[in-house]
Amino acid sequence: MTQTAIIVGAGLGGLAAARALETAGWHVRVLEAALEVRAMGAGISITSNGLEALDELGVGDAVRERAVKARPEGVFTDQGTRLQQGFAHESSAVHAIHRGTLLEILRGDREVETGMRVVGAADASSGRPSVTIEHGAADPDSRDARSERQARADRSLGIKVGRRLQRALEPGDEPIDRRAERRATKQQVRSAAEGRFETLEADLIIGADGIDSAVRKALWPKAATDYSGATCWYGVLQAESDSPAGARQYLGRGAEFGMVPIDGGRVYWWGMAHARMGGHAPDELEAARERFDAWAPEVRDHIAATPQASITRRDLHWLATPLKTFHRPGVVLLGDAAHAMLPTLGQGGNLTFEDAATLGILLADHPLEQALRAYDSERIRRTDRFKQLSHRLAHTTTETRSPVLVAARNGVYNLMPAMLAEIAGDWMLHWRSPRAKR
Ligand SMILES: Cc1cc2nc3c(=O)[nH]c(=O)nc-3n(C[C@H](O)[C@H](O)[C@H](O)COP(=O)(O)OP(=O)(O)OC[C@H]3O[C@@H](n4cnc5c(N)ncnc54)[C@H](O)[C@@H]3O)c2cc1C
């Protein structure tokens, strides 16, 4: 009999997992909280390990065709002085692509059930694995409208209430647990009674719902995210006359800037800077312009030429608690839900593709629980290594603020030959399929 999976989240991880499981012969439902499948307005760099996983998922060639193959052009100071040569080795080239294009490729013509916000999950220890949906709940991406901190607090309250109500209610029942009823707001209890909460079951639940994962919060309640100390602006614009042909990185005091060409003759840039959490400006383009005002002319030009509508700001958080396992009976996490890391190494998405490809292969070849145990062995150590390294790297960029430390850091970059950096990167940039290890 065909096995069934519910995938929570239609981001890069959820759509990659849908491909992987369908290839393994599973029947899949993809639930997405937002009202449409959409990407944050930014690019993403895919390294060779991510591309190997995308090949396994059957979309590597489509990505190669649409993306721009960009060689790292080197590391520069904030004034544009070269600190490190670009990399020459073929494997260090990245495929840079707009996230919207990538989501489109991964999704294909797959049906995604939108407006389906998951607020709770249960594993197979007391019945079939399930998720609880809150129909008509606010889109979690509406964080632009409120401060991120408030959105986080609301979401975690919603999840707690959802869990309490799930415990208190059988589908269709009136609330019977008076204490749960008292703690929930009147509106939430009324909504539950009106059938706004629904429970869906499957053989496997996949939490691909990002850093604030509701699946993780329900079943790994102690795992906590942490603020990195840095915020990030990013934007997309049509290429300028001084746009680079490859990927460039600039390092300054407490800040880092990068840019890379992407599909459609566009350039994607990001600027990370030390900042207090939750800070927002009425005009984020102006705020980015001010923060990078004294930087190299090409940095300033690119920010200035960015259309107002295509700039986004996001505080950078990471999953500070290492998870000892990525699975519970009949439930598994992948992508940022499992190992959200800082973007300093540009690997969160690449590792997400590796997760999905690995899970698909293991589910095709083994019974469910055995496959989930093998998934832990394949994924935990590797992803944790990246997570820790990304965090340490942030100390040399956004957390390095004193001029003396900045000079010392720049000196180290200057002395480190590009070849060494490439060799150090070799373990990172290769995904080994579980099949290849047999
Ligand atoms: C500034 C920045 C730059 C980056 N650059 C790179 C890079 O160059 N290369 C790279 O490899 N990685 C990069 N990353 C990391 C990468 O973006 C993430 O690792 C990747 O997007 C994770 O994918 P995901 O599907 O796990 O999570 P997400 O992309 O967050 O997707 C989660 C999905 O789940 C949905 N969802 C959330 N909650 C619920 C719910 N309760 N119910 C139902 N649906 C829900 C969301 O709406 C969303 O669609 C970068 C990250 C940042 C912040």
The ligand as an ORCA input file, in Angstrom:
! r2SCAN-3c Opt
* xyz 0 1
  C      20.117     36.514      4.328
  C      20.205     35.056      4.042
  C      20.985     34.594      2.989
  C      21.096     33.234      2.736
  N      21.866     32.828      1.697
  C      21.995     31.505      1.456
  C      22.811     31.037      0.358
  O      23.364     31.816     -0.422
  N      22.924     29.690      0.178
  C      22.289     28.785      0.991
  O      22.426     27.570      0.791
  N      21.509     29.188      2.022
  C      21.347     30.520      2.273
  N      20.545     30.944      3.292
  C      19.834     29.936      4.100
  C      18.552     29.463      3.407
  O      17.767     30.553      3.027
  C      17.732     28.558      4.327
  O      18.552     27.587      4.920
  C      16.618     27.850      3.548
  O      15.728     28.810      3.012
  C      15.875     26.886      4.447
  O      14.762     26.377      3.760
  P      13.535     25.770      4.566
  O      12.587     25.275      3.525
  O      14.023     24.835      5.604
  O      12.900     27.002      5.365
  P      12.144     28.277      4.793
  O      12.765     28.743      3.538
  O      12.046     29.223      5.939
  O      10.684     27.748      4.425
  C       9.749     27.404      5.433
  C       8.362     27.396      4.819
  O       7.442     26.920      5.804
  C       6.326     27.800      5.891
  N       5.829     27.731      7.278
  C       6.379     28.303      8.379
  N       5.657     28.013      9.462
  C       4.618     27.226      9.033
  C       3.535     26.588      9.702
  N       3.377     26.714     11.022
  N       2.645     25.857      8.978
  C       2.799     25.707      7.619
  N       3.823     26.300      6.931
  C       4.738     27.035      7.642
  C       6.900     29.178      5.531
  O       5.866     30.058      5.116
  C       7.881     28.800      4.416
  O       7.246     28.721      3.164
  C      20.414     32.300      3.561
  C      19.612     32.759      4.610
  C      19.498     34.124      4.847
  C      18.642     34.588      5.995
*
